[in-house]
Amino acid sequence: MGDLVDAWETRSVTRAPDDVDAVVVGAGFAGLYAHHRLRALGLTVRGFEAAGGVGGTWWWNRYPGARCDVESMDYCYSFSPELEQEWTWSERYATQPEILGYLEHVADRFDLRRDIQFETRVTEAAWDEKAQRWYITTDHGDRVSAQFCIMATGCLSEAKQPEVDGIETFRGDVFHTGRWPHEGVELAGRRVGVIGTGSSGIQSIPIMAREVEHLTVFQRTPNFTMPAKNAPLEPEAVAARKTRAREHRDAMRSSRAGVVVPMPEHSALAVDDDARDAHYDRAWETGALYGMVAAFNDLLIDRDANDTAAEYVRARIRETVNDPAVAECLSPRNHPFGTKRPCLDTDYYATFNRDNVTLVDVRATPIVAITPAGVRTTDGEFELDTIVFATGFDAMTGPLLGPDITGAGSLKLRDKWAAGPRTYLGIAIAGFPNLFAVTGPGSPSVLVNMAVAIEHHVDWIVDCIATLRERGLASIDATVEAEDDWVDHVNAVANLTLFPHANSWYMGANVPGKPRVFMPYIGGFPRYDEICRDVAAHDYRGFTLTPATAQQPAPSSP
Ligand SMILES: Cc1cc2nc3c(=O)[nH]c(=O)nc-3n(C[C@H](O)[C@H](O)[C@H](O)COP(=O)(O)OP(=O)(O)OC[C@H]3O[C@@H](n4cnc5c(N)ncnc54)[C@H](O)[C@@H]3O)c2cc1C
């Protein structure tokens, strides 16, 4: 019996924890695939999901206009050629209901729901060194022990609550885009205020503006956004993609961002103004997330080159928005182009030409408080019936620091990460054996097509677990040295770019008090994949592998 089991017993626990091989926390893209692969390996698996169903991001984010910004045909699983052939996306960028429908289909098709307990949040996970197992507790009082714990908790699943006084005094309705009510929200005839102009705000503002009596947009930081050029998918294009699906998937995995983008050969400064603008015109018209960012090869590393792209977008804004003062207010000037997550939109800038839309610059006139009647800034009060917080997420670390996680030697993850996250490969955390993060900080994660990153991580983790079981090993733990080297490498690569110059959520800058660390790995997906393969091929270099002792039962064979 391990220490934690003893501790539970002294707390007069009424029933022993259930014992399984693996616990999977989360049932989005990552959790679902982890269940599928672990079960195929012959492991007993238990899943916990705070939401009422599968889908993760796509279960929670039901705000008007929610859709993907990586093309639907790329933003889906590749592990099953049959699934790939039988599912047909209807639009270039699928809506939230369609993506949720897809994930529900996957859950049914592969019978993934049966091991998942919904509406159940994992609150604690503690490593028992003697037993070499994780003991996991939920908000429903479940206690489960598992050899492996897989945190498929997502990068953008912890909605960031606004830090403004007086919300509870507001007489109207308050919503967060990341926690949108399933029954929908009646906006017609309402005076609505939106706080936040990141991806969720940019997607929802044009749709809400068409419905409401008046929309007031409270903007602190303008963002660069490009037209999505969304459209129904032509059956011929779908058929053609299905015919060369495998080839296309290989090309995706060989490209930096997990989507096929032609690699630019030229510097933005190597061509004259006319040629550069003509090139940007073509990139703008692609409607692809990485089209503009990858228009030239130095936009993310050279400030002068970057300025040409930033100025191109600002000129587009001036061209679209009738009121020059509003256009200027919408024009980003405080961060380099592409260093905050770029957005794709439908009619975002044109929406500010509508008579029923007002833009409020809360950098110039900050919000002082939410009042019973609406929002008060230093410039006056805006009376509202509904407030929508499009304030985003406590990204990447938030979901991993939600539960109280205690590793070897009683080390708390919250303490270990007090100055910022530290991982090895974004997958493992030194001192937390057999705990795996899917797309954790230090992995390419949010900088790439996450469907590709997720499949990659789950495959690496499950292959690692298979190796441990074949060799009768009890645990695997990253060494502190390997972790330090990886963190240094992640920082060194980030510092070659302009990304650390932006106060972005990649840097933790949207959450007061959060350490400023550039969290994702920007070295590109193929390079990252190569490093991960190399680590595994060299007997899990940078990890300590511990054999099962006589006291610990060797993991049951598959
Ligand atoms: C609006 C929006 C649009 C996006 N569009 C794209 C896109 O186009 N392309 C792209 O690549 N990425 C996109 N993303 C990123 C998206 O999050 C990922 O693509 C992907 O859905 C992540 O899947 P996941 O399973 O890793 O995490 P999630 O889908 O976030 O699922 C994690 C789940 O874990 C659960 N969970 C967390 N903590 C606990 C706990 N303690 N106990 C129990 N359950 C817990 C959560 O409830 C959640 O359901 C988008 C994100 C948002 C918010």
Ligand as a Chemical Component Dictionary entry (heavy atoms), coordinates in Angstrom:
data_LIG
# 
_chem_comp.id                   LIG 
_chem_comp.type                 NON-POLYMER 
_chem_comp.pdbx_formal_charge   0 
_chem_comp.three_letter_code    LIG 
# 
loop_
_chem_comp_atom.comp_id 
_chem_comp_atom.atom_id 
_chem_comp_atom.alt_atom_id 
_chem_comp_atom.type_symbol 
_chem_comp_atom.charge 
_chem_comp_atom.model_Cartn_x 
_chem_comp_atom.model_Cartn_y 
_chem_comp_atom.model_Cartn_z 
_chem_comp_atom.pdbx_ordinal 
LIG C1  C1  C 0 -13.014 29.361 -30.335 1  
LIG C2  C2  C 0 -11.798 28.545 -30.596 2  
LIG C3  C3  C 0 -11.449 28.231 -31.891 3  
LIG C4  C4  C 0 -10.332 27.453 -32.152 4  
LIG N1  N1  N 0 -10.006 27.174 -33.445 5  
LIG C5  C5  C 0 -8.920  26.427 -33.701 6  
LIG C6  C6  C 0 -8.528  26.120 -35.043 7  
LIG O1  O1  O 0 -9.165  26.518 -35.999 8  
LIG N2  N2  N 0 -7.419  25.388 -35.232 9  
LIG C7  C7  C 0 -6.661  24.924 -34.204 10 
LIG O2  O2  O 0 -5.660  24.261 -34.446 11 
LIG N3  N3  N 0 -7.012  25.178 -32.936 12 
LIG C8  C8  C 0 -8.104  25.918 -32.661 13 
LIG N4  N4  N 0 -8.442  26.185 -31.364 14 
LIG C9  C9  C 0 -7.666  25.568 -30.277 15 
LIG C10 C10 C 0 -8.435  24.336 -29.731 16 
LIG O3  O3  O 0 -8.490  24.491 -28.361 17 
LIG C11 C11 C 0 -7.733  23.049 -30.154 18 
LIG O4  O4  O 0 -7.680  22.988 -31.551 19 
LIG C12 C12 C 0 -8.393  21.741 -29.695 20 
LIG O5  O5  O 0 -9.785  21.791 -29.752 21 
LIG C13 C13 C 0 -7.905  21.379 -28.320 22 
LIG O6  O6  O 0 -8.342  20.084 -27.993 23 
LIG P1  P1  P 0 -7.923  19.454 -26.600 24 
LIG O7  O7  O 0 -8.636  18.173 -26.490 25 
LIG O8  O8  O 0 -6.463  19.488 -26.438 26 
LIG O9  O9  O 0 -8.467  20.501 -25.522 27 
LIG P2  P2  P 0 -9.941  21.026 -25.271 28 
LIG O10 O10 O 0 -10.757 20.914 -26.475 29 
LIG O11 O11 O 0 -9.801  22.360 -24.640 30 
LIG O12 O12 O 0 -10.512 19.998 -24.209 31 
LIG C14 C14 C 0 -10.017 19.941 -22.905 32 
LIG C15 C15 C 0 -11.130 19.478 -22.011 33 
LIG O13 O13 O 0 -10.566 19.220 -20.734 34 
LIG C16 C16 C 0 -11.536 19.512 -19.769 35 
LIG N5  N5  N 0 -10.855 19.761 -18.505 36 
LIG C17 C17 C 0 -9.910  20.690 -18.227 37 
LIG N6  N6  N 0 -9.514  20.588 -16.932 38 
LIG C18 C18 C 0 -10.250 19.578 -16.399 39 
LIG C19 C19 C 0 -10.300 18.996 -15.099 40 
LIG N7  N7  N 0 -9.520  19.424 -14.095 41 
LIG N8  N8  N 0 -11.159 17.971 -14.902 42 
LIG C20 C20 C 0 -11.964 17.504 -15.905 43 
LIG N9  N9  N 0 -11.960 18.036 -17.151 44 
LIG C21 C21 C 0 -11.106 19.049 -17.380 45 
LIG C22 C22 C 0 -12.226 20.756 -20.284 46 
LIG O14 O14 O 0 -13.533 20.857 -19.774 47 
LIG C23 C23 C 0 -12.212 20.534 -21.788 48 
LIG O15 O15 O 0 -13.448 20.051 -22.246 49 
LIG C24 C24 C 0 -9.547  26.972 -31.078 50 
LIG C25 C25 C 0 -9.875  27.316 -29.771 51 
LIG C26 C26 C 0 -10.981 28.103 -29.536 52 
LIG C27 C27 C 0 -11.318 28.454 -28.110 53 
# 
loop_
_chem_comp_bond.comp_id 
_chem_comp_bond.atom_id_1 
_chem_comp_bond.atom_id_2 
_chem_comp_bond.value_order 
_chem_comp_bond.pdbx_ordinal 
LIG C1  C2  SING 1  
LIG C2  C3  SING 2  
LIG C2  C26 DOUB 3  
LIG C3  C4  DOUB 4  
LIG C4  N1  SING 5  
LIG C4  C24 SING 6  
LIG N1  C5  DOUB 7  
LIG C5  C6  SING 8  
LIG C5  C8  SING 9  
LIG C6  O1  DOUB 10 
LIG C6  N2  SING 11 
LIG N2  C7  SING 12 
LIG C7  O2  DOUB 13 
LIG C7  N3  SING 14 
LIG N3  C8  DOUB 15 
LIG C8  N4  SING 16 
LIG N4  C9  SING 17 
LIG N4  C24 SING 18 
LIG C9  C10 SING 19 
LIG C10 O3  SING 20 
LIG C10 C11 SING 21 
LIG C11 O4  SING 22 
LIG C11 C12 SING 23 
LIG C12 O5  SING 24 
LIG C12 C13 SING 25 
LIG C13 O6  SING 26 
LIG O6  P1  SING 27 
LIG P1  O7  DOUB 28 
LIG P1  O8  SING 29 
LIG P1  O9  SING 30 
LIG O9  P2  SING 31 
LIG P2  O10 DOUB 32 
LIG P2  O11 SING 33 
LIG P2  O12 SING 34 
LIG O12 C14 SING 35 
LIG C14 C15 SING 36 
LIG C15 O13 SING 37 
LIG C15 C23 SING 38 
LIG O13 C16 SING 39 
LIG C16 N5  SING 40 
LIG C16 C22 SING 41 
LIG N5  C17 SING 42 
LIG N5  C21 SING 43 
LIG C17 N6  DOUB 44 
LIG N6  C18 SING 45 
LIG C18 C19 SING 46 
LIG C18 C21 DOUB 47 
LIG C19 N7  SING 48 
LIG C19 N8  DOUB 49 
LIG N8  C20 SING 50 
LIG C20 N9  DOUB 51 
LIG N9  C21 SING 52 
LIG C22 O14 SING 53 
LIG C22 C23 SING 54 
LIG C23 O15 SING 55 
LIG C24 C25 DOUB 56 
LIG C25 C26 SING 57 
LIG C26 C27 SING 58 
# 
